[in-house]
Each structure stands twice: as structure tokens, then as C-alpha cells.
Amino acid sequence: MAPGEEVAADYLVLRLSLRAHPLALLRRYFPGVLSAAQFAAARNGRRVTVAGVVLVRQRPGGGNAIFITLEDESGVVNVVVWARLFETFRRAIMASRLMQVEGEVQRSPEGVMHLMATRITDMTAILDRLSDAHDANPPLARASEDLVHGPAGRKPPPPAAAVSRGRHPRDVRLLPRSRDFH
């Protein structure tokens, strides 16, 4: 298997991989995007773009913000999305497995860093590029919202098990769902 296929197979079976982080293999698709390590060194107030696998989404009841934790090959980035932006980027916020976020670095006096989001992009489709031998319609990165509602009002796709019928089990690629608290 190619390295990307090994990582995808690890995530399918173990929900993690010790071989490599998916973003380490996909970094070339994110030119100019900072890693978590580079983000940690960014100065307060700087406008930056980061990308990562969504680990956690939190929306405290009655809160004015949504908190998202992104992970890449070098660490994690804490993202804050104000409620007023939520409707604009609702689909990307709720359904992304791989997310790109633009915003402003905010560093507290205690040294805690957040990225104050101004734009969020769902980059989940790029996960399909982990495999060099993927077919035209891989089931890998279907966002959870698409599985429930179907893209653009279309009938929802069949479950992954039905999609993969007749194919080798390792061809089904799934990153674990994020831990979401709403």
C-alpha cells in the first residue's frame, strides 16, 4: 500500500495512525497555510490561515462562541468562531472532517493562543487524495451532514457498508468523527 493508504487503513481500523498524520501527507495541498507549530510562534494580531483534522467542536448552551480544536502533524490549534459567523459557515463548521480556517491570532497574557475565525472552509474532499489509487466516487470523506440530509437536497447516499459492497474492505476510508458537544 502507498503511505496514504496505510494511514487511511489505520484510521479505519484503529481511529489513529502511528505512521503519519493525514495532514503530513496532504500538506502540499495547503500552500501558505501555517502548521500548528508555526501558529504557536505567530505574533498577536497577525492574520493567518491554518488547517487540520477536526478533533472537537463545542458550543456551550447560550454561549456566544463555538470552540473548535484542529490537529495537524505538529500539534493542535484552538479556534473560536463567534455566533454571528456561525450561520455564514454553518455547513463547514458542523460537517468538516478536515477544515481550513482564516483569522486573527489572539494571545492572552497567560500565553493561551486562539485563532479568532473570520473564514472557514470545508477541505474534507482533499482526504480522498490520501490514496493514490482512489476511484471516482470514494466514500471516505462524506461529511456527516451529507449522510443525514444529502448534498444539496439530493437523496442521502447509502451507508458506507453498502457503498463498499464488492470492493475490498480497506477501500472504505473513514476518519473518526470529531467529538461534538452542542
NORWOMO-V84206 format. One record per residue. N is the residue number from 1. OMEGA is omega in radians with two decimals (NA if undefined). Layout:
n = <N	N>
omega = <OMEGA	OMEGA>
This chain:
n = <1	2	3	4	5	6	7	8	9	10	11	12	13	14	15	16	17	18	19	20	21	22	23	24	25	26	27	28	29	30	31	32	33	34	35	36	37	38	39	40	41	42	43	44	45	46	47	48	49	50	51	52	53	54	55	56	57	58	59	60	61	62	63	64	65	66	67	68	69	70	71	72	73	74	75	76	77	78	79	80	81	82	83	84	85	86	87	88	89	90	91	92	93	94	95	96	97	98	99	100	101	102	103	104	105	106	107	108	109	110	111	112	113	114	115	116	117	118	119	120	121	122	123	124	125	126	127	128	129	130	131	132	133	134	135	136	137	138	139	140	141	142	143	144	145	146	147	148	149	150	151	152	153	154	155	156	157	158	159	160	161	162	163	164	165	166	167	168	169	170	171	172	173	174	175	176	177	178	179	180	181	182>
omega = <3.02	-3.13	3.12	3.11	3.10	3.12	3.12	3.12	3.08	3.14	3.12	-3.06	-3.00	-3.06	3.04	3.08	3.05	-3.11	-3.11	3.03	3.14	-3.09	3.08	3.13	-3.08	-3.04	-3.11	3.11	-3.12	-3.13	3.11	-3.14	-3.12	2.97	3.11	3.12	3.09	3.09	-3.13	-3.14	-3.09	-3.12	3.14	3.10	-3.13	3.06	-3.09	3.02	3.10	3.08	3.10	3.05	-3.12	3.09	-3.03	2.95	3.12	3.05	-3.13	3.13	3.12	-3.13	3.13	-3.09	3.00	-3.12	-3.11	3.06	3.11	3.12	2.97	-3.06	-3.09	3.13	-3.10	3.07	3.08	-3.10	3.06	3.10	3.10	-3.08	-3.12	3.09	-3.02	-3.10	3.13	-3.06	-3.05	-3.08	3.13	-3.13	-3.02	-2.97	-3.05	2.93	3.07	-2.98	3.01	-3.07	3.02	3.11	-3.09	3.11	3.05	-3.13	3.13	3.09	3.13	3.12	3.11	-3.10	3.05	2.97	3.13	-2.98	2.99	3.12	-3.12	-3.12	3.07	-3.12	-3.05	-3.10	-3.14	3.11	3.11	-3.11	3.04	-3.12	3.08	-3.05	-3.11	3.14	-3.04	-3.09	-3.11	-3.12	-3.00	-2.79	3.12	-3.13	-3.09	3.13	3.10	-3.14	-3.13	-2.99	-3.07	-3.12	3.04	3.05	3.12	3.10	-3.13	3.12	3.09	3.12	-3.09	-3.13	3.13	-3.14	-3.04	-3.14	-3.14	3.11	3.12	-3.11	-3.12	3.09	3.09	-3.04	3.12	2.95	3.14	3.09	3.08	3.06	-3.03	3.11	-3.10	NA>
